[in-house]
Amino acid sequence: MLPWAASAVALLVMAIQALFRHRISARIRHALWLIVLVRLLLPVFPDSPVSLFHMLHFGTDIKKAVSLIIPLTEKENNPSAERSRNSQEKEYVQNDYSMIRPEEDTAPDAQLPVGIEDSAHVSHPWGLKIIAAVWLAGTLALLTYLFVYMLKMRRRFKTLTLVTDPRILSVVDDFRRKFGIKRSVPVYTGSYARSPYISGLIRPWIYFPEGIDKELSIQQLTHVLSHELAHHKRKDVAWNLLGSFVLAVHWINPVVWMSIKRMKADRELACDACVLEVLGEAEAVPYGMTIIGFLKRFRFGAISRICCILTGRRIRINL
């Protein structure tokens, strides 16, 4: 029941984004998906003192208190009626006690608790057992894949070379200060991947493909490196890891796959908005053209993202 409740939250987020598509910023769109992640990770929420269930219990207590007060009031006002009621209750208790069979009159201590007695006879259908086994196998496989991938990335990191190009280092330091990032972010280069990315949860670092700096102008270098630094500023590495873990646990739910895919797209848009907030509106078109160049180079099908950057329909500068 709980996974379907989380799916309902995801579908609600999709509906809100569809209804207010041109009215909410990219950051808010991505923040809505973070609510879905938290709901998937915490299916059981802590008890709240203002819960409706507490109000229902409060109403029950009031009813009990009233039921105790009414007999006392009647006793004071009509003593004869109270004596008649007591005699009727005594006769009812005697008749009810006489109907108890000897074998049912056992000591309370000899009876097992209701929960323990019921749990011994619980039997789940075979279909549910098969589904649970398939889910567990898929979750273990995806978690294993995620762990192996992290180990592979760690081994690849040892083969990278630290970048010492003053052009790249100056851009990184400049935008690190503009984003308010205090710790230095090193840049490494290699040839195993063609696209820049940022990695490292505790000590972040930027991967920059070897030789690509010679093909880019200083303005394009600024756009690419500022984009990766914006990911670090927004803690997107941690959110991406959290999303991967949620997907591994809830992989059997198709709504979760759809949610993670849309969340990643909105994350890139929110990162672009963060960059343009620092660069200014004048850099929106050149920044979009840089993104177009990289999308063509690496064959990423994100035409909607390009249109959003160039037109500013979903990315707002003043966020």
HUVEN-V860688 format. One record per pair of residues at least 24 apart in sequence whose ideal C-beta (glycine too) atoms are under 7 Angstrom apart, sorted by sequence separation. I is the first residue (numbers start at 1). J is the second residue. D is the distance in whole Angstrom. If there is no record, write none. Layout:
BEGIN
I | J | D
I | J | D
END
This chain:
BEGIN
162 | 186 | 6
163 | 187 | 4
163 | 188 | 6
284 | 309 | 7
285 | 310 | 6
9 | 35 | 7
10 | 36 | 5
162 | 188 | 6
163 | 189 | 5
9 | 36 | 6
161 | 188 | 6
160 | 188 | 4
161 | 189 | 5
196 | 224 | 6
204 | 232 | 5
284 | 312 | 6
160 | 189 | 6
161 | 190 | 7
9 | 39 | 5
160 | 190 | 4
198 | 228 | 4
159 | 190 | 6
197 | 228 | 7
236 | 267 | 6
196 | 228 | 6
6 | 39 | 5
198 | 231 | 5
204 | 237 | 7
6 | 40 | 5
198 | 232 | 6
236 | 271 | 7
156 | 192 | 6
201 | 237 | 6
234 | 270 | 7
269 | 305 | 6
281 | 317 | 5
6 | 43 | 7
200 | 237 | 7
201 | 238 | 6
234 | 271 | 6
268 | 305 | 6
272 | 309 | 6
199 | 237 | 7
198 | 237 | 6
269 | 308 | 6
276 | 315 | 6
168 | 208 | 7
201 | 241 | 7
231 | 271 | 6
234 | 274 | 6
277 | 317 | 6
2 | 43 | 4
230 | 271 | 5
233 | 274 | 6
276 | 317 | 6
273 | 315 | 5
277 | 319 | 6
272 | 315 | 6
273 | 316 | 7
185 | 229 | 7
227 | 271 | 6
230 | 274 | 4
163 | 208 | 6
168 | 213 | 6
230 | 275 | 5
269 | 314 | 6
153 | 199 | 7
269 | 315 | 6
273 | 319 | 6
185 | 232 | 6
165 | 213 | 6
181 | 229 | 7
227 | 275 | 6
226 | 275 | 5
171 | 221 | 6
175 | 225 | 7
179 | 229 | 6
167 | 218 | 6
171 | 222 | 5
175 | 226 | 5
179 | 230 | 7
181 | 232 | 6
181 | 233 | 6
226 | 278 | 7
168 | 221 | 7
172 | 225 | 6
176 | 229 | 6
167 | 221 | 7
171 | 225 | 5
175 | 229 | 5
179 | 233 | 4
168 | 225 | 7
172 | 229 | 7
223 | 287 | 5
224 | 290 | 7
219 | 286 | 6
223 | 290 | 4
220 | 290 | 5
146 | 244 | 6
179 | 278 | 7
178 | 278 | 5
146 | 248 | 6
195 | 298 | 5
194 | 298 | 6
143 | 248 | 5
142 | 248 | 4
139 | 248 | 6
142 | 251 | 6
139 | 249 | 6
139 | 251 | 7
138 | 251 | 5
138 | 252 | 7
135 | 252 | 5
34 | 239 | 7
37 | 242 | 6
41 | 246 | 6
37 | 243 | 6
40 | 246 | 5
37 | 246 | 6
40 | 250 | 6
40 | 256 | 7
36 | 259 | 6
33 | 259 | 7
33 | 263 | 4
30 | 263 | 7
33 | 266 | 6
30 | 266 | 4
29 | 266 | 5
30 | 267 | 5
26 | 266 | 6
30 | 270 | 4
26 | 269 | 4
27 | 270 | 5
11 | 255 | 7
26 | 270 | 4
10 | 255 | 5
7 | 253 | 6
27 | 273 | 6
3 | 250 | 6
26 | 273 | 5
7 | 255 | 4
25 | 273 | 7
10 | 259 | 5
3 | 253 | 6
26 | 314 | 6
26 | 315 | 5
22 | 313 | 6
25 | 316 | 5
27 | 319 | 5
25 | 319 | 5
END
